[in-house]
Amino acid sequence: MSALTDRMLVRELVENWALYRDAGDWERFRTVWHDDGRMMATWCQADVDGFIEASRQGWAKGVNILHFLGGCSIEIEADRALAQTKMTISQRAGVDGVLVDVVCTGRFYDFIERRQGRWGFVLRQPIYEKDRMDPVDPAARLSLDAGLLAQFPEGYRHLAYLQTRIGYEVKKDMPGLKGPEVEALYARGKAWLTGLAAAR
């Protein structure tokens, strides 16, 4: 199989993740993962089946999270790949009595492997770069709890605020644009790609 074909297959995998997940197509969503795959999100850190079940439950309760993808950079060494994809996460919910949209810009940083001829996700770790919160009704007045907002890293501060307000426990040390968390992720990705380490 050519290097170009492998890149196309990895890119298709990345795109299918977002399309299947946002459509609630859980059966096909499961096919983009390997059995030991793991998802690291602000609101859920779990193996693939745990993440799908948590997503199903959220979907049933009306949790509204959508993803939009941009450019993708893919590195492949033998049967391992690292994919970085520009993305936005968009979530709508009521916060303190006001319906809001949060848009978070960042990258998906994916550990992907070919096993028995099939590429699949082993680990997906988002990198959260910046976000904002806006009332859906521009005339609405929104007053946030400054103390709660300050508990979260700058890159996903408003997303974490919203998710906390609707009942999720949010992880507070996810990688951002700069800092030790993202540097550690890059080092782990480099070791993974060269076959020196597991994804986690």
N, C-alpha and C positions, 0 to 999 in steps of 0.2 A: 504494500500500500504506500502511495507517495506521501511526502511530507505535506503537500498541499491538501490532499484528501483528508489526512489526519486533522489538519487545522480546520477544515470545513466541518468535520464531524464534531470536533470540540466546540466550535462556535454554534452549531446547531443544538448541541446539548445545553449550552448556556441560554440560548433563546427559548428552547422548549421549557426549561425550568420556569421562566417567568410566565410564559403563556399558559402552561398547565396549572401552575399554582394560582394565578389570578383568576382563572376560569373555574376553580374548584374541581378540576378534572383529576381527582386524586389517584385514580387507577393509572393513568398515563404519567402523572407526576412521579409515581413510585419508580417508573422505568428508567428515569434519568440517574438514579442512585445505585451504588453498590450496596450490598446488604449491611455493610459496616459503616455506611455513610453517616456523617454527623453535620448538623446545622447549628451555627452559632448566630443567633439573632439577639437583639436587645431584650426581647420579651420571652425568648425560649431558647435554651441550649439543650439539645437532645439528639438522640440517634434518629435516623430517618423515619422510623415508624412512630416514634414519640412525637416528632415534629409534625408529621402528617395528622396524627390524632389531635394534637393541640390546634392545628390549623382548621381541621374539620369542626372542632368545637367552637372556635372563634367564628368561623363562617356561619354556623347555625345560629349564633347569638347576634349576628349582624356586624361583626368586626370587619371594617372596610380598609384593606391594605392592598395597594397596587404598586407595580414595579414598571419602570420604563428604562430600557437599555440604550447605551450609546456605544462608543468605540470599544474595541476589544483587542487586547494584546495577548498573544499566546506563545508560550515557550514549551517546546516538546523535547524530551530526552528519552529515547527508547519508548517504553510503555507508560511514561509519566508525563503529565502536562501541568503547567501553571497557567491559569487564565485570569487576567485582570480586565474587568469590564466596567466602564463608566455607567452609573445608574442613578436613578432617583427612586426613593420610596415615598409614596404618597399615602397618607392615612387621614380619614375623616371620622370625627367623633364629636360628641358634646363634651366640652370642658368648662366646668364651673358655670353651667347653664347656657353656654354659647356654643353653637355648632361651628367647628373650625376645620380647616385643612392644614396639615403639617406636610411640608415637602423637605425631605432630607436628601442631599446630594452626596455621593461617595463612589465607592468602587466595590464590586464583588471580587474577592480574592479567592480563587478556587483551586483546590488540590484535586486533580482528575487523573484517573488511571485506566489503562486498557487491560482488561482481564478476559481471557478466552475470546479475544477479538472484539470485545465491546467496551467502549469508553463509558465511564460513569463517575459520578461525584463521590469523592471520599470525604472531603471537608469543604464546606462553604463558610468563609469568614468575611462578612462585610467590613469595609473601612468607612467610617462615618466622617465626612469632611465638613459639612456645614448644613444648617437647617433653619427653617423659619415656620412661624405659625400665623395664619390669617383667618379672621372670621369669614365664614361663607357669605354672610350678609355684611357688606362693607360698613353699614351704619351701626352695627352692633358694637357694644363696648366690652372689651375684654381686659380683665385685671388678673394677672397671674400672681401666684404666691412666690415671691422672690426667693425665699429661703429654700423652697422645694426645687425651683428652677436651678439654683446654684449648686445643687447636689450632683448634677450630671455634667459630663464632659461637654465642651463647647460644640463638638461636631454633631451631637444628637440630643442636645439639651431639650429642645421643644418636643421632639418625638418621644423622649423618655417621660417628659411631663405629661403628655397626653396619655401614654400607655399606663403610667402610674395611676392617673385619675380614673381610668376605666377598669382598674383592678389588677394589672399585671405587676409582677416584681421585676424590675429592670436591672440588668447587669451594668455596673457602673465603671468598668475598666475596659471597654471595647476600644480597638485601635481607631485613631483619628488620622488626620493628615500628617501630623508630626508627633514625635514623642517615643518613649521607650516601648510602648505596646506595639506600635506599627513597625518599629525597627526589629523587634523580636519576631514579628510575623514574617518580615522579609527574610530574616536569617533562617527561619524554619522552612520557608518556601524554597530557598536556595538549597538547603540540605536535602529536602524532599526530592527536588528535581534531579539532583545528582545521585540519588539512591542511598544517601547516607543516613536518612532518618525516616521515621514514620510521620504521617501527617499530624499526629498528636501524641 
